Amino acid sequence: MIDDKKNSLKKDLPTFFASCPRGLEELLEKEIYNQSITETYLKNGGVLFKSSYIKALRVLLTSRIASRVHEQVAQFAIKIEKDIYLQGIKINWTKIFKVEQTFKINTLLDRDSSDRFKNSLILSQILKDAIADQFRSLKFERPDVDTRNADISLLLRIEVAPNHNEFSTYIFLDLAGEPLSNRGYRKSRFTAPLRENLAAGIVMHTDWQPEKEAFVDSMCGSGTLLIEAALIKGDIPPSYLKIISYTEKNIKPWAFLYHSKFLADIRIQAEFKNLIQQLYTESRNKLIKFKNTKFYGFDIDPKALEITKENISNARLPETLFELKKIDATVAPPPVSGPGVVVCNPPYGERMDEELEDLKILYHEYGENLKKNWKNYKAYLFTGIPELRKNISLQTSKRIQLYNGNIECRLFRYNLF
Ligand SMILES: C[S@@+](CC[C@H](N)C(=O)[O-])C[C@H]1O[C@@H](n2cnc3c(N)ncnc32)[C@H](O)[C@@H]1O
């Protein structure tokens, strides 16, 4: 199946891989499709697609779901570890980056290939040797590895091939640099915040109709769901803060700006200049026009509300769009009569017995409040402890499996009539 689709991909366009939190792949595919990119293939943890380089940059700048966008450097099959070296040394690395630039390699194995290869660090090391040996033979010097702050970040992705005799191996070059989920509006530390792209995915998975329905986060923490909902309603590109600082202050936040391909191609540079200018103007206009709407955030902890306020201000969103209230969600009435969507991401706790007992009570009382007082709302609860759902005596009408890092989570929906 994988190869059928892959083979049907046009040969002339480059291939890219957009990664995302697991469980959000289909939403990401839709976003890519909406950029008029039709050749896509769903993978675990992302979407492979064929497009022009500039369209891939558009995905990088406008996707709310992608964690990173990578350009495919090579694809080949391997049977044993050494094949990575033999194939890796055939790639012309000196065209991809300069010997003065630092690099790093992350290796990702799917379940079957991790049974076979076990140690992903060794595989990264083998590819690193191939790159270093090639540079040494051509330039008499080798580039340095920097595992923290490399100029060039490579992803080696290995998955079992359909015939199960060999492994499909992909080498990708990360175009993003800093993860795209770091929008730039979160500066203070807050315990257990949602990553911004996961929060956007949760909002997009609700059946919220922004034009007609209120949006409430009843345990808003640092306000990530509220801010992502606002960006969705305002149709503001998720990278807008980076776009603004690139345009106004010449701060260069994306890795592709330092890649040999971008630096050597004036046509791509001109296309990018147009794209960024268009997104900059759009972002500024939309931020100015964004009024006459409200997002409601509750939290029992005043410190959380302070951080939400700070994040809203960092996000350059008008303070007047948000109504924040210190209140216990187990007794809070709806801020407006509805229709609306109420989401929440209750505390996770450490799963110690005592804490778990408190969370059971919290879930139960929250469910009772929804049942009694929140008629005319659709309620969503995102949790990393799905078994706590049993403490809510409401019928779940939808459940979606999502991952917060490696934690398997669920988004539950309840209809309240
Ligand atoms: C996991 S955090 C939410 C994180 C948030 N989604 C974010 O991205 O920052 C859970 C929040 O629920 C709040 N909370 C706990 N019990 C509450 C209650 N009974 N009513 C309202 N908020 C509550 C906590 O203060 C905490 O800020």
The ligand as an SDF file (V2000), in Angstrom:
LIG
                    3D

 27 29  0  0  0  0  0  0  0  0999 V2000
   -3.3980   20.7460   32.9120 C   0  0  0  0  0  0  0  0  0  0  0  0
   -3.7120   22.3740   33.3940 S   0  0  0  0  0  0  0  0  0  0  0  0
   -4.4140   23.0930   31.9540 C   0  0  0  0  0  0  0  0  0  0  0  0
   -3.3290   23.4550   30.9820 C   0  0  0  0  0  0  0  0  0  0  0  0
   -3.8180   24.2890   29.8460 C   0  0  0  0  0  0  0  0  0  0  0  0
   -4.5870   23.5200   28.8860 N   0  0  0  0  0  0  0  0  0  0  0  0
   -2.6160   24.9690   29.1520 C   0  0  0  0  0  0  0  0  0  0  0  0
   -2.3160   24.6490   27.9900 O   0  0  0  0  0  0  0  0  0  0  0  0
   -1.9400   25.7520   29.7950 O   0  0  0  0  0  0  0  0  0  0  0  0
   -5.1180   22.2070   34.4430 C   0  0  0  0  0  0  0  0  0  0  0  0
   -5.6360   23.5190   35.0280 C   0  0  0  0  0  0  0  0  0  0  0  0
   -6.8630   23.2140   35.7100 O   0  0  0  0  0  0  0  0  0  0  0  0
   -6.9640   24.1020   36.7990 C   0  0  0  0  0  0  0  0  0  0  0  0
   -7.9850   23.5600   37.7560 N   0  0  0  0  0  0  0  0  0  0  0  0
   -7.8800   22.5100   38.5780 C   0  0  0  0  0  0  0  0  0  0  0  0
   -9.0360   22.3170   39.2470 N   0  0  0  0  0  0  0  0  0  0  0  0
   -9.8900   23.2710   38.8310 C   0  0  0  0  0  0  0  0  0  0  0  0
  -11.2300   23.5990   39.1300 C   0  0  0  0  0  0  0  0  0  0  0  0
  -11.9480   22.8990   40.0120 N   0  0  0  0  0  0  0  0  0  0  0  0
  -11.7970   24.6420   38.4980 N   0  0  0  0  0  0  0  0  0  0  0  0
  -11.1000   25.3810   37.5980 C   0  0  0  0  0  0  0  0  0  0  0  0
   -9.8220   25.1180   37.2810 N   0  0  0  0  0  0  0  0  0  0  0  0
   -9.2220   24.0830   37.8670 C   0  0  0  0  0  0  0  0  0  0  0  0
   -5.5560   24.1550   37.3570 C   0  0  0  0  0  0  0  0  0  0  0  0
   -5.3720   25.3010   38.1600 O   0  0  0  0  0  0  0  0  0  0  0  0
   -4.7140   24.1560   36.0620 C   0  0  0  0  0  0  0  0  0  0  0  0
   -4.4310   25.4780   35.6760 O   0  0  0  0  0  0  0  0  0  0  0  0
  1  2  1  0
  2  3  1  0
  2 10  1  0
  3  4  1  0
  4  5  1  0
  5  6  1  0
  5  7  1  0
  7  8  2  0
  7  9  1  0
 10 11  1  0
 11 12  1  0
 11 26  1  0
 12 13  1  0
 13 14  1  0
 13 24  1  0
 14 15  1  0
 14 23  1  0
 15 16  2  0
 16 17  1  0
 17 18  1  0
 17 23  2  0
 18 19  1  0
 18 20  2  0
 20 21  1  0
 21 22  2  0
 22 23  1  0
 24 25  1  0
 24 26  1  0
 26 27  1  0
M  CHG  2   2   1   9  -1
M  END
$$$$
